[in-house]
């Protein structure tokens, strides 16, 4: 990478946080994705934008990084936020959200139920209470829904999303389309038939399936499920339109995807997998951020006539340590080459291995200085 190329990532990221409406940070667990999302949101706020960062990560690291006692499903301002060096532009605000899957689902039910009575009937159903908090795929769709809700909120100019680890993040991106397919499935349409018809409209294959399922999970569970689907009747179109709108937002030019990775081989392989999937879906990553990179040292040349330091001496130990670090750094560069080649001209920004973990706003500022070329 040339000196000119090394400067380019900082400028590209600066344009990203000042121009895009949605920034989705994705990558494998432990790569610094939560920290990166917080840094990008803070930088957007420092540039004068009203930024909100939302995490789907149940580990609750975002609140720690922002110096907050906790987060909820409703946006909370970060009152102590100030741009590093006092360079914050007027109007900038930083907010944060922790996704609550059930609360988000409840909001959708209330939004599309024709009346309060039907909404209450759905939300009191045991099957609904289970799927709204625990069913596989529900969290991912509600995360996409929360993103859409925040994007539609006039209080914010930009939404930065911290997704789950890579494979689950793909579920997040594909969830709206899966919901639409489910609403169009013939078994779903049969189960939402009016109560007076009930299971008589279900074909023989579906009845056999339900009988088998009832033996496994119990007849009461099946009855609760059917009751839920029938109570849901009439709300499908609202959910379908919303899912399509969410899907359009995830694929629009307003939305940018940033891959976050570390220099380890396994983490890079995850990033390459996600880069392929994003590209195949027509939403290629616009930037790559590599965290915890070991520093590289200039090659040293022992002056002519200077002898090798005595074995076991302090100087010999320092030289051995330097050579080991250089070897690690070189291995990281080699491991990253396939990813940088795969993403082509996409800017690749790096953050060095820091002396301490990032756990407050000051630490976020240090990371920002490296990402936006202010560390020199």
ZIWOMO-V143721 format. One record per residue. N is the residue number from 1. PHI is phi in radians with two decimals (999 if undefined). Layout:
# ZIWOMO-V143721
n:N phi:PHI
n:N phi:PHI
This chain:
# ZIWOMO-V143721
n:1 phi:999
n:2 phi:-1.36
n:3 phi:-1.05
n:4 phi:-1.14
n:5 phi:-1.16
n:6 phi:-1.13
n:7 phi:-1.42
n:8 phi:-1.09
n:9 phi:-1.00
n:10 phi:-1.08
n:11 phi:-1.17
n:12 phi:-1.13
n:13 phi:-1.19
n:14 phi:-1.10
n:15 phi:-1.15
n:16 phi:-1.03
n:17 phi:-1.33
n:18 phi:-1.75
n:19 phi:-2.04
n:20 phi:-1.46
n:21 phi:-1.62
n:22 phi:-2.39
n:23 phi:-2.21
n:24 phi:-1.89
n:25 phi:-1.66
n:26 phi:-2.39
n:27 phi:2.82
n:28 phi:-1.33
n:29 phi:-1.16
n:30 phi:1.44
n:31 phi:-1.62
n:32 phi:1.60
n:33 phi:-1.16
n:34 phi:-1.10
n:35 phi:-1.08
n:36 phi:-1.08
n:37 phi:-1.04
n:38 phi:-1.12
n:39 phi:-1.12
n:40 phi:-1.13
n:41 phi:-1.14
n:42 phi:-1.12
n:43 phi:-1.18
n:44 phi:-1.07
n:45 phi:-1.13
n:46 phi:-1.12
n:47 phi:-1.44
n:48 phi:1.81
n:49 phi:-1.67
n:50 phi:-1.62
n:51 phi:-1.94
n:52 phi:-2.25
n:53 phi:-1.94
n:54 phi:-2.16
n:55 phi:-1.98
n:56 phi:-1.86
n:57 phi:-1.28
n:58 phi:-1.25
n:59 phi:-1.24
n:60 phi:1.07
n:61 phi:-1.34
n:62 phi:-1.10
n:63 phi:-1.04
n:64 phi:-1.08
n:65 phi:-1.12
n:66 phi:-1.58
n:67 phi:1.28
n:68 phi:-1.84
n:69 phi:-1.21
n:70 phi:-3.12
n:71 phi:-2.29
n:72 phi:-2.24
n:73 phi:-1.29
n:74 phi:-1.80
n:75 phi:-1.01
n:76 phi:-2.06
n:77 phi:-1.24
n:78 phi:-1.73
n:79 phi:-1.18
n:80 phi:-1.57
n:81 phi:-1.21
n:82 phi:-2.47
n:83 phi:-1.10
n:84 phi:-1.07
n:85 phi:1.39
n:86 phi:1.22
n:87 phi:-1.76
n:88 phi:-1.29
n:89 phi:-1.42
n:90 phi:-1.06
n:91 phi:1.61
n:92 phi:-1.24
n:93 phi:-2.41
n:94 phi:-2.15
n:95 phi:-2.20
n:96 phi:-2.54
n:97 phi:-2.45
n:98 phi:-1.93
n:99 phi:-1.06
n:100 phi:-1.99
n:101 phi:-1.02
n:102 phi:-1.15
n:103 phi:-1.09
n:104 phi:-1.18
n:105 phi:-1.13
n:106 phi:-1.00
n:107 phi:-1.08
n:108 phi:-1.16
n:109 phi:-1.06
n:110 phi:-1.11
n:111 phi:-1.21
n:112 phi:-1.86
n:113 phi:-1.19
n:114 phi:-1.16
n:115 phi:-2.72
n:116 phi:-1.12
n:117 phi:-1.13
n:118 phi:-1.19
n:119 phi:-1.05
n:120 phi:-1.16
n:121 phi:-1.10
n:122 phi:-1.22
n:123 phi:-1.24
n:124 phi:-1.58
n:125 phi:-1.26
n:126 phi:-1.12
n:127 phi:-1.09
n:128 phi:-1.09
n:129 phi:-1.06
n:130 phi:-1.30
n:131 phi:-1.25
n:132 phi:-1.23
n:133 phi:-2.13
n:134 phi:-2.23
n:135 phi:-1.14
n:136 phi:-1.01
n:137 phi:1.71
n:138 phi:-1.13
n:139 phi:-1.04
n:140 phi:-1.13
n:141 phi:-1.18
n:142 phi:-1.16
n:143 phi:-1.14
n:144 phi:-1.13
n:145 phi:-1.12
n:146 phi:-1.11
n:147 phi:-1.02
n:148 phi:-1.10
n:149 phi:-1.06
n:150 phi:-1.22
n:151 phi:-1.11
n:152 phi:-1.48
n:153 phi:-1.45
n:154 phi:-1.14
n:155 phi:-1.28
n:156 phi:-2.13
n:157 phi:-1.67
n:158 phi:-2.55
n:159 phi:-2.01
n:160 phi:-1.97
n:161 phi:-1.95
n:162 phi:-1.74
n:163 phi:-1.55
n:164 phi:-1.15
n:165 phi:-0.92
n:166 phi:-0.74
n:167 phi:-1.10
n:168 phi:-1.20
n:169 phi:-1.10
n:170 phi:-1.13
n:171 phi:-1.08
n:172 phi:-1.02
n:173 phi:-1.28
n:174 phi:-1.68
n:175 phi:-1.03
n:176 phi:-1.02
n:177 phi:-1.17
n:178 phi:-1.16
n:179 phi:-1.10
n:180 phi:-1.09
n:181 phi:-1.10
n:182 phi:-1.11
n:183 phi:-1.15
n:184 phi:-1.61
n:185 phi:-1.23
n:186 phi:-1.17
n:187 phi:-1.18
n:188 phi:-1.09
n:189 phi:-1.09
n:190 phi:-1.19
n:191 phi:-1.25
n:192 phi:-1.65
n:193 phi:-1.11
n:194 phi:-0.94
n:195 phi:-1.02
n:196 phi:-1.16
n:197 phi:-1.60
n:198 phi:1.00
n:199 phi:-1.32
n:200 phi:-1.11
n:201 phi:-1.50
n:202 phi:-1.37
n:203 phi:-1.23
n:204 phi:-1.05
n:205 phi:-1.10
n:206 phi:-1.17
n:207 phi:-1.10
n:208 phi:-1.09
n:209 phi:-1.08
n:210 phi:-1.15
n:211 phi:-1.13
n:212 phi:-1.11
n:213 phi:-1.12
n:214 phi:-1.14
n:215 phi:-1.20
n:216 phi:-1.47
n:217 phi:-1.80
n:218 phi:1.77
n:219 phi:-1.13
n:220 phi:-1.10
n:221 phi:-1.11
n:222 phi:-1.14
n:223 phi:-1.08
n:224 phi:-1.09
n:225 phi:-1.11
n:226 phi:-1.11
n:227 phi:-1.05
n:228 phi:-1.12
n:229 phi:-1.08
n:230 phi:-1.25
n:231 phi:-1.19
n:232 phi:-1.35
n:233 phi:-0.96
n:234 phi:1.68
n:235 phi:-1.76
n:236 phi:-1.04
n:237 phi:-1.10
n:238 phi:-1.08
n:239 phi:-1.15
n:240 phi:-1.11
n:241 phi:-1.11
n:242 phi:-1.13
n:243 phi:-1.06
n:244 phi:-1.14
n:245 phi:-1.16
n:246 phi:-1.11
n:247 phi:-1.06
n:248 phi:-1.10
n:249 phi:-1.13
n:250 phi:-1.09
n:251 phi:-1.83
n:252 phi:-1.44
n:253 phi:-1.28
n:254 phi:-1.26
n:255 phi:-1.82
n:256 phi:-2.14
n:257 phi:-1.93
n:258 phi:-2.01
n:259 phi:-1.49
n:260 phi:-2.01
n:261 phi:-2.52
n:262 phi:-1.99
n:263 phi:-1.48
n:264 phi:-1.33
n:265 phi:-1.06
n:266 phi:-1.16
n:267 phi:-1.18
n:268 phi:-1.16
n:269 phi:-1.08
n:270 phi:-1.08
n:271 phi:-1.11
n:272 phi:-1.15
n:273 phi:-1.06
n:274 phi:-1.17
n:275 phi:-1.04
n:276 phi:-1.13
n:277 phi:-1.15
n:278 phi:-1.09
n:279 phi:-1.11
n:280 phi:-1.10
n:281 phi:-1.50
n:282 phi:1.47
n:283 phi:-2.24
n:284 phi:-1.11
n:285 phi:-1.11
n:286 phi:-1.72
n:287 phi:-2.80
n:288 phi:-2.17
n:289 phi:-2.09
n:290 phi:-1.94
n:291 phi:-1.71
n:292 phi:1.06
n:293 phi:-1.53
n:294 phi:-1.24
n:295 phi:-1.24
n:296 phi:-1.82
n:297 phi:-1.93
n:298 phi:-1.18
n:299 phi:-1.09
n:300 phi:-1.75
n:301 phi:-2.12
n:302 phi:-1.25
n:303 phi:-0.97
n:304 phi:-1.01
n:305 phi:1.60
n:306 phi:-1.45
n:307 phi:-1.39
n:308 phi:-1.10
n:309 phi:-1.08
n:310 phi:-1.07
n:311 phi:-1.05
n:312 phi:1.56
n:313 phi:-1.33
n:314 phi:-1.06
n:315 phi:-1.14
n:316 phi:-1.12
n:317 phi:-1.15
n:318 phi:-1.13
n:319 phi:-1.15
n:320 phi:-1.16
n:321 phi:-1.13
n:322 phi:-1.09
n:323 phi:-1.11
n:324 phi:-1.18
n:325 phi:-1.10
n:326 phi:-1.11
n:327 phi:-1.14
n:328 phi:-1.10
n:329 phi:-1.09
n:330 phi:-1.11
n:331 phi:-1.15
n:332 phi:-1.15
n:333 phi:-1.06
n:334 phi:-1.14
n:335 phi:-1.17
n:336 phi:-1.40
n:337 phi:-0.99
n:338 phi:-1.04
n:339 phi:-1.20
n:340 phi:-1.11
n:341 phi:-1.19
n:342 phi:-1.13
n:343 phi:-1.47
n:344 phi:1.13
n:345 phi:-1.48
n:346 phi:-1.13
n:347 phi:-1.11
n:348 phi:-2.07
n:349 phi:-1.78
n:350 phi:-2.19
n:351 phi:-2.13
n:352 phi:-1.23
n:353 phi:-1.11
n:354 phi:-1.58
n:355 phi:-1.20
n:356 phi:-2.36
n:357 phi:-1.23
n:358 phi:-1.49
n:359 phi:-2.44
n:360 phi:-2.73
n:361 phi:-1.12
n:362 phi:-1.11
n:363 phi:-1.13
n:364 phi:-1.07
n:365 phi:-1.12
n:366 phi:-1.11
n:367 phi:-1.09
n:368 phi:-1.05
n:369 phi:-1.05
n:370 phi:-1.31
n:371 phi:-1.15
n:372 phi:-1.85
n:373 phi:1.02
n:374 phi:-2.05
n:375 phi:-1.43
n:376 phi:-1.36
